[in-house]
């Protein structure tokens, strides 16, 4: 076809279809994909060449030796089918001419694969062998197949499967095949039951499919032959190596081998790094000397792996035992031992066992140890101790340890068969035993003289019983006892534990008149029992003590006397007898001190204490004096005691009214809670005068008009018993009695003078002016009263604070009564004394009151004023 000619219509339509299916790449170079095995109409237009300029000429295509491709106008076409398996791609050069000159570009044609080939097995991969001991899942062979289709597409994607196994023993599922790789391996049943004796060869029917195993895939089947072989992979025999081998190292000690595919080896176990290594050929090496005392055997696990690191079989074990060499000296667990031996220990007495340890193999003679005694300090006497050559038992070799040094230091060596040795020291303390009793240097001590007035704690004498045992020990210590002569416990023993000397010390006051001589028997013993001998006469001594007479002062039987006497009792009665005695039977003279008023006397020789005059408890209830007892032959010797005389109360006083009631009064008509407080007193004690009773005379009028109300034991209220009583002076007779039986009483008329007045003011008016004004309006009966008396008077201003009332004619001092008296008279009322005497029946006074920071002026008008 000529260049530039238009193609037939059906050709154009086909070209458009191909362009649609195989869209070309745009750019300077073009790349298109074309399916193989096209079986349509030729020429087959593949793509339009969009790169050609509009004014091109001389269009040509090169790079096709077979003449398959051509160009027409702007289209690339093929004249026959393409085969990807023959040539998968073509590189074409399209050239053309333009006014600028000759130009070209490249068109890459990629042949697109179709699944037009059946996969086939590779023969050499169809035979293999499996070794005993191979783990499940470890491939021992790989079945391979080829497919000429594109392996990069699903057409060439192969899948393997196992169809059948012959024979089916001992299981029908001894093998498995990897569907993708074709690797054949043992199943779990196959790995555990594979036995060449039972079956040495298996045939497996396998299939390979392309298209990733899809249903429309091509497939092929074939037979795989598997030989079962024995394996050399087994645990090697144990090996034994002597410790401390001189080398050279490394030393090959064993070898393993995996008799199958290529394998790599490694070692695992408890041993220092690089002590054992294994080569690629399975040779195991020892790289350094072994030390049995550090580790006497090694259990090495040998692992076999594929080169990529996958374990292919169970590990096997190599046991390496280390033989002992006598390279350890015997050693003692401690450098020094301490032990004790009694001084009376018999020959052959075991005192200590020393044991050394050797770290060599206990199953060999390397650990046999021999003991020797190689030194003794002090060296003399020799032959005191020995050590058993085999057992290490140290014992006494001498007949006796008496008289030896108190301590010895022994040197013991432990040596093995090779002569390796070490030593320790044993400190042996010779323990003193009580085989010597204490002995006094004399059988009798004294006589010693001591005055009877010697103070307690005086040392009479000190003696010593010597002991031949080791000083300071229990066998040397001495306990002293007074066996007889000290029944009154007049003496005690004080022992010096550092010297064993005992002091005889006075523990009670001596009395020559009672005991003038003491013969004491003193014994000496050790605190521990004697192990040999006994206590004899030499362990007992007699101490004689004479008590020297001393003139002593008198002694009184009591340090304090307490005496009671009733008041008013007749003088001359003996109220107490002071008793004393003189240890030397001398006469005693008695005297009194402290009785300044001479109310008492004492018999000079009898000690009888008497009253000189009647005593009054109300004057003085207690008398204290001192009685002095003097030695009749030596006045410098005396004794004294205190005497306290208590005066007992007698009801010899009557109660009396206390206070001045001449200026007190009551108002009528009767005010609520208005009363006079009456006070009384009794000079007797609480037994007789503690509680006083007030009672009105047994007169009907008196009891009708008046009332007594007790406040406490000594006070009572006197008040009106009727609402109204005519204003005048009344005499109120009453009696005060004490609480004794029979009681003492006092009869009283109240008031007892003519100055007591009851005043009534029926009306009063008060007006005020100045800085502060208050209007006071009187209320009936005694609510505002001023009473002036010739011999004193009272001023009462209701609701008025304490202050100073001043007038040119009159000065009144106002004071507040105590709370008790005010509450019983006139609440909120101030009472004061009037000093001048004013005689007037009616009078008007100007009164100025100063109260805080203001002044009040008030005019008080008297309606009627009566004076008594």
C-alpha positions, 0 to 999 in steps of 0.5 A, a space after each residue: 500500500 502506498 504511503 499516505 493512501 487511505 486504508 479500507 473502512 474495515 481496516 480503519 474500524 479495526 485500527 480504532 479498536 486496537 487503539 482503544 485497547 492498546 492506548 499508546 504512550 505520548 511523548 518523544 518515544 512511544 511504547 505500546 502493548 500488543 497481544 500475542 497470537 493475533 488471528 484476525 485480518 492483516 495488516 493489523 493496525 497497532 497505533 496511530 503515531 501522534 508524534 508525526 508533524 503535519 508536513 512530514 515526508 519520507 516516512 519509514 520504520 527500521 529495526 524489524 529484521 523479519 519485516 513484520 512491522 510497517 507504517 502508513 500515513 500516521 499508523 503503525 501496523 503488523 503483517 503477521 501474529 506476534 509470539 511472546 515466547 519467541 520474542 517478547 518485545 521489539 524496538 522500532 525506529 520511525 524516521 521522517 523528513 521535515 523542512 528542518 531535516 531528517 528526524 526519528 523517534 523510537 516505538 517500543 512494542 511489548 508483546 502481551 502474554 496469553 496462557 498458551 503453554 502447559 507447565 512441565 516438571 523438571 526431571 532432576 527435581 523429581 528424586 530426593 532423599 529424607 534423613 532420619 531425625 529431620 523435624 516436621 516442616 523442614 524441606 528436604 527436596 524441592 519439586 520444580 516445574 517450567 511454564 513458558 508463559 510470563 512468570 510475572 503474570 497469572 499465566 505463569 503463576 504455578 501451584 503444586 499439590 500432593 495427590 497420592 503416596 505409595 506405600 501408605 505406611 506407616 501413615 498415608 500422610 507422611 509428606 507434605 508439599 508447599 503449594 507455592 515453592 514445591 518444597 517437600 517436607 515431613 508431616 508431624 506423623 512422618 517425622 515421628 514414624 519415619 523408619 527405613 526398616 519399614 519403608 526405604 522408598 516412597 513414590 509421590 504423585 504430584 501435580 503442577 497447575 498454572 493460572 495460580 491453580 484456577 479451574 481453567 488452568 493448564 496442569 501436569 502430573 508426575 511421580 516424585 521418588 523419595 529415598 529414606 536414609 539413615 542419619 549420622 546425627 546422634 549424641 556423641 559419646 561422653 568425653 573425660 578430660 583432666 583439669 589443668 591440661 597444659 595444651 596447646 589449645 584448641 583441642 578437638 574433643 568430639 565431632 558430629 555430622 548431619 548426613 544430608 543437606 548442607 547444615 551449620 552447627 552451634 553450641 548451647 549450654 552453661 559454660 564460659 563463652 568460647 570455652 567450647 566451639 564447633 567448626 562447620 564440619 562439626 568438630 568440637 574444640 576445647 579452647 582453655 584449661 578446665 577447673 574441676 573445682 569450678 565446674 566438674 562437668 558440662 552438658 553441651 547441646 549441639 544445634 544443627 541448622 540450615 545455612 539460613 538459620 532454621 533448625 532442622 533436627 532435635 539438638 544432640 548432647 555431649 557430656 564433658 566430664 572433668 577429671 580431678 588433679 590434686 591442685 588444692 591444698 586442704 584448708 581449715 574453715 577458720 584460722 583460730 579455734 578456742 577450747 577449754 580443758 579442765 585442769 583435772 582432765 584425765 589422759 586421753 580426754 578429747 578437747 576439740 576436733 579440727 576438720 580441714 576441707 579439700 576441694 579436690 574430687 572427694 572420690 579420689 585420694 586427693 582429698 585424704 588429709 593428715 593432721 599434725 601438731 607442729 607447735 605449742 606456746 609455751 613450749 614447756 612442759 612438752 607432751 601435754 597434747 596430741 592430735 589424731 593423724 586421721 581424724 583431727 581430734 585433739 586430746 590430753 596426752 599428759 597425766 594431769 594439767 595441774 600446775 600448767 600454764 593457764 593457756 596454750 596456743 597449738 599450731 595444727 597443720 592439715 596436709 594431703 598426699 601431695 604435700 599441699 598443706 595449711 595450718 590453724 591455731 588452737 587456743 586451749 584455756 586450762 580451766 581451774 577446778 576447785 581442788 583447794 579449799 580456802 584456809 585461814 592463816 590463824 585459828 583465833 582472832 582477837 580479842 578486839 575491843 569496841 565501845 558500846 556507843 560505836 556507830 553502826 557501820 564501824 569495822 571491827 577487824 578484817 581477816 583473810 582466808 587464802 585459796 590456792 586456786 587461780 586468782 579471780 575464778 569461782 574456785 578462788 572466790 571465798 564466801 564467808 559466813 558467821 556460823 554462831 555468836 551472831 544470833 542478834 545480828 549485831 555484826 555483818 560481813 563485807 567481802 572485797 571480791 578483789 582480795 577475798 578479805 572480809 571485814 567484820 562490820 557493826 550492824 546494830 547499836 551495842 549495849 554493854 549492859 545487855 551483852 559485853 562479849 561476843 565469840 563469833 565462829 567464822 567459816 570460809 567456803 568457795 561458791 562452787 563445790 570442791 572437786 577434790 578434798 573437803 573443808 576442814 578446821 583450817 577453813 574455820 576461825 574464831 573472832 573474839 570481841 569485847 564491848 567496852 562500857 560507856 556512860 549513856 544518857 537517859 532514854 524516853 519511851 516516846 518522842 511525842 506525847 499528846 494529852 487531852 484536858 477538859 476546860 475548867 477542870 480542877 487544878 493539880 490533877 495528873 494529866 500524863 506521866 513521862 516515862 524514861 530509863 537510864 541504861 546505866 541505872 542512874 537517876 533521872 531528873 525531869 523539867 519543863 520548857 516552853 510553858 511560859 504562863 506556868 499553867 503546868 508542872 512536872 514531878 522532878 523525879 516522877 515525871 508526872 505532868 499536872 495542871 497548875 490552874 483551870 484552863 479555858 479553851 476559849 482563851 487557848 485550845 492547845 498548849 505545846 511544851 518540851 520535857 527534858 530528862 537529864 542523867 542524875 550523875 552527868 547533866 550533859 547527858 539528856 533526852 527530850 520529848 514534846 508534849 501537846 495538851 489539847 483543851 476539850 470544849 465545855 458548854 460554858 458560854 451563852 449565845 449573844 446578839 451581835 451588832 447595833 440595831 438602834 438605827 434600824 427600822 421597818 416600814 408600815 404598811 409592810 413591804 415585800 421582802 422587808 426584814 431586819 437581819 439579826 446576827 448572833 455568836 457563841 464563843 464555844 466550839 462547833 460542838 456546842 455553839 455551831 448552830 444557834 436557834 432564834 425563837 419568839 417569846 410565847 406571847 400571842 401578840 408577839 407571835 401574831 405581829 412578828 416573824 423570825 426566818 432563819 438564814 443560816 446557823 448564826 443569822 435570822 430575819 426579823 419581819 412583820 407578820 401582819 400587813 400593817 402595824 401602827 408606826 411607833 417603837 416596839 419591843 420584840 422579845 426573843 431567845 437565842 439558844 445554842 445546840 448543846 444538851 441541855 442548851 444555853 439560852 439568852 433572852 433579848 428585847 429588841 430594840 433596847 433604847 429610845 432612839 429607834 424610830 419608825 417614820 412614815 411620810 404620806 406625801 412628798 413632792 420633789 421638783 428639780 432644775 439645773 443641768 439635769 432635771 428629774 421629777 420625783 413623785 412620792 408613793 404611799 408609805 415610806 417610799 421617800 423619807 428623810 429622818 433626822 435624829 438628835 443622836 444620829 439619823 438616816 437619809 434614804 433616797 429611792 433610786 438615788 446613787 451614792 454621792 455627796 449631799 451639801 447644804 449651808 445648814 446640813 452635810 450628809 455622808 451617803 454610803 451604800 450598805 453591803 448587799 446582804 443588809 440592803 437586800 433585806 431592808 430597802 432594795 435600790 435604797 441608799 442609807 447614810 448617817 446625819 451628823 448635825 442635830 436639827 430640831 424642826 417639825 417642818 422644814 424646807 432644805 435646798 440640797 445639791 447632789 454631785 453625781 458623775 459629770 452633772 448636778 441636780 438641785 432638788 427641794 424636799 418639803 417635809 410634811 410632818 417630822 417626829 423625833 424620838 
